[in-house]
Amino acid sequence: MAFPFSASNLPTQIFLNNEYVPAKSQQTMSVSNPVDGTLVCDKVPVCGAEDVDAAVAYAQEAHHSWKMVPGSARRDMLMRFASLIDQYAETLGHLSRLTLGAPYKSFGETEIKRGAEAFRYYAGWIDKFAGEAFPAENGFLLITRHEPLGVTAGIVPWNGPIGIMGVKAAPALATGNCFILKPSEKTPFSAMALGVLIREAGFPPGVFQILPGDGSTGALLANHMKIRMISFTGSVETGKKVQRMAAESNLKRVTLELGGKSPAVVFNDCDLDNAVAWCVKAITVNSGQMCIAASRVYVQEGILDRFLERYKAALEARAQAIGDPAAETTSMGPLVDEAQFNRVTGFINEGLQEAQATLLTGGKRVGEKGYFLEPTAFVSVQPDSRLYQEEIFGPVAIVNSFQTEEEAIYKANATDYGLMAGVFTKDICKAMRVAEEFESGMVGINCVSLNFFQTPFGGCKQSGQGRECGRNALEEFTEPKTIMVNLKPSS
């Protein structure tokens, strides 16, 4: 198969019923290159009500036969799709990089292959996601089974256009649902290009469709009366709107992954080099534009000076590798666009004006064009400051000190988020105590800001609801049904 898309031939049509077609909506949007702010394309479709209705109608038509496809055949399609993503990973990565700005070697390659691996992982679940049977002690045999919901949809953020697509679409398709993908308006091209791979992998028409657009398209999906489930990753504000629209339409099921303000707690007895390495990586990968970024670091007073010295040096070393994401030597690219750059620099400027926050390093724009920013850290930040409380979504962290274990736990939990947390210590008993006390959906011990397909991904408090990855994702995309068999029917 010849892959038709590239930087000089961008996908600009929607993918419906296994065909690329023009959108019925005449509205379009523009996207720019964050390296220099130049226009990449001004013809990205914004799907409207007719487009969404058509996708839903095709999916409804396809669903009955799709859920009856033997598990082995569905497995093979998911596996072929994964292999095709791997085969064209570099091209897909370049299509993402055009408007995301993330270097392929330090982020894009991993992100693309993560999307492929999601399909392999859930392909393996297809013949293993069993129900239960209960002993007929009262004369009734009780059987449970998991049934697909029907037409489902996923709204994907701009910071992981293929990887996050995978953790939504793969469990949906593996469990016999049809799936509609809405890519981010900021990074649409790699997702829009997947249509040719969907068709090549053998998915029947209507089973897996792609509708680009902006928030208005997402609202149409969330409000649609025939969509049974929507999986959303994005901001708290938008997530609340999605939940409200889902409830006010047909009470569709919703999973929300809404970001974080993740703490990393570093004790005196830690492996200091390991702690510094993880904390630096966690705030600089994808230029800090990660929901699980360790943006609050708490260091016990006994090692504070040594930690700050090494943390500062490591961040400044990372700043030396900022540059054109197309270059092999670049490990940090720009922020995604002007709006995000202005948001992040706004937080930095507030920090510079605060009497109780001290700049440790960074804070400056890199170069005269594009949206490049130095990794930035503040120390001694007050708990009521926006730097401390709000998700910045850029390479900006705070570093505060603590004395006792109890103080560290209190400070770590002192935000409205609860997605990821990390604890660094050689004392496993202390690590487990602290991990249990964190108000967080995920905790790393001597690591932070990572997740695995085998285990649930998600958070508590305003970091969202529901879980992705692992068996939990299969449960989110299915409805449990109980069947009761009377073994002693009356004559």
Secondary structure, DSSP 8 states (H G I E B T S, - for coil): -----BTTB---SEEETTEEE--SS--EEEEE-TTT--EEEEEEE---HHHHHHHHHHHHHHHHHHHTS-HHHHHHHHHHHHHHHHHTHHHHHHHHHHHH---IIIIIHHHHHHHHHHHHHHHTTTTT---EEE--TTSEEEEEEEEE-SEEEEE--TT-TTHHHHHHHHHHHHTT-EEEEE--SSS-HHHHTTHHHHHHHT--TTSEEE----HHHHHHHHH-TT--EEEEES-HHHHHHHHHHHHHTT--EEEEE-----EEEE-TTS-HHHHHHHHHHHHHGGGG--TT---EEEEEGGGHHHHHHHHHHHHHHHHTTBS-TTSTT--B---SSHHHHHHHHHHHHHHHH-TT-EEEE---B-SSSS--B--EEEES--TTSHHHHS---SSEEEEEEESSHHHHHHHHT-SSEESEEEEE-S-HHHHHHHHHHS-SSEEEES--S---TTS-B--EETTEES-BSHHHHHHHTEEEEEEEEESS---
